[in-house]
Structures are given as structure tokens and as C-alpha cells.
Amino acid sequence: MKDRFAHYEASFNGGTIITKPFVVDGCNLHVNVKSDYGCVDVELLDEDRNIIEKFPKNPISCDSVDKLVVWSENIRDIIGERPVRLRFTLKNARLFSFWFE
């Protein structure tokens, strides 16, 4: 969902969101965030909530309706494969949506 009707928000104390397991269906992860005075860390986890080492924490500090999340490894290797989760760690930030294209 790309609309900004609702959001998750965390103060300076921080907060974490972990998605339900899903199968990646696109090459690029996009997020709609407001973290220009804070940070949103994005991590890719396996179904059991273990970090997939090829996709470690990726910090985002900006205000963007379409920010591309970039890891050093290509996410194409996991498209349509095993279920994964995303972990968003917010500090003084808002997460409105995320999607794969």
C-alpha cells in the first residue's frame, strides 16, 4: 500500500515492527518514511526471525514517499523463494508503507 492514511511511529525511545512471513515478489524494496530527524533501520529476516546475513541493517534518514532500500547484495536471489520477514526499527520516525516492485 502506497497511501499515507495511517502510519507506525516511534519516538526517540524507538520501536520495532516485524512483518508476517511473505514471499518476495519484486526486485526492489521501496518505503514511504519520514525519518529526516531520526532513522529507520530495515533488515531482512528469515521466517524464524534470524537476520539473513546478505541483507543486514540498512539505515534510512530522510523524508520520502518512495525511498529505494539498497543492500550490497541483490535481492533477486530470494524472489519467489522461501518466506522472509522485514524488521523495521524506528527511532524518531514514521513508517507509512513498504512495497516490492
N, C-alpha and C positions, 0 to 999 in steps of 0.2 A: 504494500500500500504506500503510495507516494504522497497522499494528502496529509495536511497538518491539522487534523481535527483533534487529536489527542497526543500526549507525549509522556515519556518517562523522564523524571527529573531527579537529580541528586544535588545536594548542597556541597559545601567544602568537606563534609564528613564522608562523602562518597556513597556509592551504591552499586549493586551488580545485578545484571539481567542475564539469565541463561535461557536460550530458546529451547523448545522441544526439539527432538531429533527430526531432521528433514534431509532430503537428498538434494544436493546442489544441482540446479538446472540451468546455470549460466556461467559465463567465463569471468564476469566482473561483479564484485560486490560494491553496491552503492549505498550510501547512508544520507539521511536528512538529519542534520545535527545542528545544535547551537552550543558550541564549546569554545568560543573565541576568548573567554576569560577563564577557561577550565580545560578539561581534557576528557576524551572518550577513548579508552583502550579497547581494541577489538581483537579477539582471539578466536581461532578455530579449534574446536574440541571434537574428540570422537564421541560416540554415543554414550560412553561411560564417563564423560566429563574430563577426560585426560587431554592435555594440550597436544595437538598434532605439531610436532617439533618443526616441521617445514613452514608452519604458519603461526609464529609467535606473536606476542603482543604488538599491536600496531597503533601508536598514539595519534589521535586526531585532535587538533586545536584550531577550530575555525567555525564560522557560521556559514553553512552551505545547505541548499536544498538537494544537491546532487554531488556529493563528495565521493570520489572513487577511492576505495580502500586498496592499497598496494602492498603486497608482500614480495619478498625477494624470489619466492618460488611461484610457479604458475599454477593457478587453481584449476586449470583444465584437467589435471591428473585425477581429480576427485569427482568430476561431473558425472552424475548418474551412478556413482559407485556406492559405497557404504553410507549410511546415515551419519550426519555430523550435527554439531550444535555450534552456535555462536555465543560467546560471552562478551558482553559489553560492560565495562567498568567505567562508571561516570563519576566525575569529580567537578562540581560546579558546572554542570552541563545538562543538556536536554537531548534526548533521542526521540525523533518523531517517527522515523520509518527506516527500513532497510529492504533491499531487493537485489536479486541477481539478474543480470542481462547477459 
